[in-house]
Every structure is written in C-alpha cells, then in structure tokens.
Amino acid sequence: MRYRVGQLVGVAGLIMVTVSASAATRYVSDELSINMRRGPGTSYRITELLAAGDRVETRSESNGWTEIRTEDGDTGYVLTRFLSEDPAARTRIADMQQQTEALKQENAELKEELSEALSGSKELGETKRKLVSENERLSSELQNLRETSADAIRISEENEKFREQIMSMRSELERLRHQNEALQSRREGMKIGALILVGGIVVGLVLPLFRRRRKNSWDSL
C-alpha cells in the first residue's frame, strides 16, 4: 500500500515538473530495440518493444523520459536519449536502397526508351532514305513525262504542218487535174480542127483534079 502511494506521489511530482512539448516526429535510434513503458520510469511495466527506426510521435518530455504515440496508436514512455530527429541508419540505408532500386528501375526504363527511340530513329532514317529514293524516282519519271509530252507536242505540231502541206498539195493536184482536163479538151478540139483542115485541103486539091479528068473524058467522046 505504501509502495503504491509512493508511486502515485512520484507520478504527481513528475507531472508537476513535466515540460510540455509540442507534437513532433522522432525515430528510435540505432539500438536493437527499446522498451516502451506505461509510465516515465523503469519501475513501470513494459508495454511494447520498439525496433530501431520505428517512427513515433512525441507528446511530452520530462526528466529524460518522453511520452510517445506509435504509428499503431499505442501510447507510452521511452528514454529520450533513444530518440532521434533523423531516421536510424538502417532505416536510411533501407530508404536509400529503395531509392537506388527505384533509380535503377527508372534508369532501365530510360535505357529501354532510349533504345526504342534509337530504333525508331533508325526506322525514320530508313523511311527517309526510301522517301528520298522514291522522290528521285518520281522526279525522273516526271522529267521523262515532260520530255515525252514535249516530243508529243512537237510531233503533233509537225503532223499538223504535214497535214496542211498534204491538203495544199491535194488542192494543187486538183487544180492541175482540172488544167490537164481543160488542156486535154482543147487538144482534142485542136486535133479535130486539124483533121478538118487537112481534110478540106485534101478535098480542095483532089476535087479539081477529078473535075479535070472528067472533062477530058467528055472531050474525047
């Protein structure tokens, strides 16, 4: 009974001299584990073991003891010297390892993206080369078409000139044919006239002789 009364008096005294501290985040220092007790002293029962690196929230501090609240919501007291504002080394190492793994993963992803980009660049280069080659081929075909078109236009113009010359020659032939027909007709007329003239001359020469012979025949009778 006296022991309990002494504990109560001690607790009351501690409460009176306790310096209230604003809530802050602390970490269990690099110890294997520390005891969290029900009250601020080694005489209080241990309620939980906290591992190095565990994060806790401080509530108050007095006489080397700090009232804390764990992440699970449990409250108790631990020695203040076992708390640190910075995470424990093993926790920092674990965090750094996680960050390292994350960076490695990110690096691998970036390398893969870079490889894909380089592959895409090669494909783009090949596509560009094909497009340039195709453009050159089309340009050559276009030039050939232009030359062929120019030749076709020139040939068409020459054919048109030949056609006009042929039409002119046909007209000239037709005119000459008409002239020949007219000359042929005049020639036939001249032949007939010449024959008539020759016939008249012959008749004019023969008829007097015939009359003379006939007269002599009558005279001899």
C-alpha positions as CSV (number, residue, x, y, z in Angstrom):
1,M,0.0,0.0,0.0
2,R,2.8,2.4,0.9
3,Y,4.6,1.4,-2.3
4,R,1.5,2.4,-4.4
5,V,1.2,5.6,-2.5
6,G,4.8,6.4,-3.2
7,Q,4.3,5.7,-6.9
8,L,1.3,8.0,-7.0
9,V,3.3,10.7,-5.3
10,G,6.2,10.2,-7.7
11,V,3.9,10.4,-10.7
12,A,2.3,13.5,-9.3
13,G,5.7,15.1,-8.9
14,L,6.7,14.1,-12.4
15,I,3.5,15.6,-13.7
16,M,4.2,18.9,-11.9
17,V,7.7,19.2,-13.3
18,T,6.9,17.9,-16.7
19,V,7.7,20.2,-19.5
20,S,5.1,20.0,-22.2
21,A,6.5,19.6,-25.7
22,S,4.7,20.1,-29.0
23,A,4.0,17.0,-31.0
24,A,6.9,16.1,-33.2
25,T,8.1,13.1,-35.2
26,R,11.0,11.2,-33.8
27,Y,12.7,7.9,-34.7
28,V,14.0,5.1,-32.5
29,S,17.8,5.4,-32.6
30,D,20.2,2.6,-33.8
31,E,19.5,0.2,-31.0
32,L,18.3,-3.3,-31.5
33,S,15.1,-2.4,-29.6
34,I,14.0,-0.2,-26.7
35,N,11.3,-0.6,-24.1
36,M,8.2,1.4,-24.1
37,R,6.8,1.6,-20.6
38,R,3.4,2.6,-19.1
39,G,5.0,5.5,-17.2
40,P,8.1,7.6,-17.1
41,G,10.4,5.3,-15.2
42,T,12.0,1.9,-15.1
43,S,9.6,0.8,-12.4
44,Y,6.7,0.9,-14.8
45,R,5.7,-2.1,-16.7
46,I,7.0,-2.6,-20.2
47,T,4.1,-2.5,-22.7
48,E,5.9,-2.8,-26.0
49,L,9.3,-3.3,-27.6
50,L,10.1,-0.7,-30.3
51,A,12.6,-1.6,-33.1
52,A,15.3,0.7,-34.4
53,G,14.0,3.0,-37.0
54,D,10.4,2.9,-35.8
55,R,8.7,6.3,-36.2
56,V,6.8,7.7,-33.2
57,E,5.1,11.0,-32.3
58,T,6.3,12.8,-29.2
59,R,3.7,14.2,-26.8
60,S,5.7,15.5,-23.8
61,E,9.1,15.2,-22.3
62,S,10.2,15.2,-18.6
63,N,13.3,14.1,-16.6
64,G,14.8,12.1,-19.5
65,W,11.6,10.4,-20.5
66,T,9.4,11.2,-23.4
67,E,5.7,10.3,-23.9
68,I,5.2,9.0,-27.3
69,R,2.5,7.6,-29.6
70,T,3.3,4.8,-32.0
71,E,2.1,4.5,-35.6
72,D,-0.4,1.8,-34.3
73,G,-1.9,4.4,-31.9
74,D,-0.3,3.0,-28.7
75,T,1.0,5.4,-26.1
76,G,3.8,5.1,-23.5
77,Y,7.1,6.4,-22.3
78,V,10.7,5.8,-23.6
79,L,14.0,7.2,-22.6
80,T,14.6,10.4,-24.5
81,R,18.2,9.6,-25.4
82,F,17.0,6.7,-27.5
83,L,15.0,9.0,-29.8
84,S,16.5,10.9,-32.8
85,E,15.2,13.5,-35.1
86,D,16.7,11.7,-38.0
87,P,15.7,8.2,-39.1
88,A,18.0,5.4,-38.0
89,A,20.9,4.5,-40.1
90,R,19.5,1.1,-41.1
91,T,16.2,2.9,-42.0
92,R,18.1,5.5,-44.1
93,I,20.1,2.6,-45.7
94,A,16.8,0.8,-46.4
95,D,15.3,4.0,-47.9
96,M,18.5,4.6,-49.9
97,Q,18.3,1.1,-51.1
98,Q,14.7,1.6,-52.2
99,Q,15.6,4.8,-53.8
100,T,18.6,3.1,-55.5
101,E,16.3,0.3,-56.8
102,A,13.8,2.9,-58.0
103,L,16.6,4.8,-59.7
104,K,17.9,1.6,-61.3
105,Q,14.4,0.8,-62.5
106,E,14.0,4.3,-63.8
107,N,17.4,4.0,-65.5
108,A,16.5,0.7,-67.1
109,E,13.2,2.2,-68.3
110,L,15.1,5.2,-69.7
111,K,17.6,2.9,-71.4
112,E,14.7,1.0,-72.9
113,E,13.0,4.2,-74.1
114,L,16.3,5.4,-75.5
115,S,16.8,2.1,-77.3
116,E,13.3,2.3,-78.7
117,A,13.9,5.9,-79.7
118,L,17.2,5.0,-81.4
119,S,15.4,2.1,-83.1
120,G,12.7,4.5,-84.1
121,S,15.3,6.9,-85.3
122,K,16.9,4.2,-87.5
123,E,13.4,3.3,-88.8
124,L,12.8,7.0,-89.5
125,G,16.2,7.2,-91.2
126,E,15.4,4.2,-93.4
127,T,11.9,5.6,-94.1
128,K,13.5,9.0,-95.0
129,R,16.0,7.2,-97.3
130,K,13.2,5.4,-99.0
131,L,11.2,8.6,-99.4
132,V,14.2,10.4,-100.9
133,S,14.8,7.5,-103.3
134,E,11.1,7.4,-104.2
135,N,11.1,11.2,-104.7
136,E,14.1,10.9,-107.0
137,R,12.4,8.2,-109.0
138,L,9.2,10.2,-109.3
139,S,11.2,13.3,-110.3
140,S,12.9,11.3,-113.0
141,E,9.6,9.9,-114.3
142,L,8.1,13.4,-114.2
143,Q,11.1,14.7,-116.3
144,N,10.6,11.8,-118.7
145,L,6.9,12.6,-118.9
146,R,7.7,16.3,-119.6
147,E,10.1,15.3,-122.3
148,T,7.7,12.8,-123.8
149,S,4.9,15.4,-123.6
150,A,7.2,18.0,-125.3
151,D,8.0,15.4,-128.0
152,A,4.3,14.6,-128.4
153,I,3.5,18.3,-128.8
154,R,6.3,18.7,-131.3
155,I,5.2,15.6,-133.2
156,S,1.6,16.9,-133.1
157,E,2.7,20.3,-134.5
158,E,4.8,18.6,-137.2
159,N,1.9,16.3,-138.1
160,E,-0.4,19.4,-138.3
161,K,2.1,21.0,-140.7
162,F,2.3,17.8,-142.8
163,R,-1.4,17.7,-142.8
164,E,-1.6,21.3,-144.1
165,Q,1.0,20.5,-146.7
166,I,-0.9,17.5,-147.8
167,M,-4.1,19.5,-148.1
168,S,-2.2,22.1,-150.1
169,M,-0.7,19.5,-152.3
170,R,-4.1,17.9,-152.8
171,S,-5.6,21.3,-153.8
172,E,-2.7,21.8,-156.2
173,L,-3.2,18.4,-157.7
174,E,-6.9,19.0,-158.1
175,R,-6.1,22.4,-159.8
176,L,-3.6,20.7,-162.1
177,R,-6.0,17.9,-162.9
178,H,-8.6,20.5,-164.0
179,Q,-6.0,22.3,-166.0
180,N,-5.0,19.0,-167.7
181,E,-8.5,18.1,-168.4
182,A,-9.0,21.6,-170.0
183,L,-5.8,21.2,-172.0
184,Q,-6.8,17.7,-173.0
185,S,-10.2,19.0,-174.2
186,R,-8.5,21.8,-176.1
187,R,-6.0,19.3,-177.5
188,E,-8.8,17.1,-178.8
189,G,-10.5,20.1,-180.3
190,M,-7.3,21.2,-182.0
191,K,-6.9,17.6,-183.4
192,I,-10.4,17.6,-184.8
193,G,-9.8,21.1,-186.2
194,A,-6.5,20.0,-187.8
195,L,-8.2,16.9,-189.3
196,I,-10.9,19.0,-190.7
197,L,-8.4,21.5,-192.1
198,V,-6.3,18.7,-193.6
199,G,-9.4,17.1,-195.0
200,G,-10.5,20.4,-196.5
201,I,-7.1,20.9,-198.1
202,V,-7.1,17.3,-199.5
203,V,-10.6,17.8,-200.9
204,G,-9.6,21.1,-202.3
205,L,-6.7,19.5,-204.1
206,V,-8.4,16.3,-205.2
207,L,-11.7,17.8,-206.4
208,P,-10.2,20.0,-209.2
209,L,-8.2,17.0,-210.5
210,F,-11.2,14.9,-210.5
211,R,-13.2,17.5,-212.4
212,R,-10.3,18.0,-214.9
213,R,-10.1,14.2,-215.7
214,R,-13.9,14.1,-216.1
215,K,-13.8,17.0,-218.6
216,N,-11.1,15.3,-220.6
217,S,-13.1,12.2,-220.7
218,W,-16.1,14.0,-222.1
219,D,-13.9,15.8,-224.7
220,S,-12.6,12.5,-226.0
221,L,-16.0,11.3,-226.8
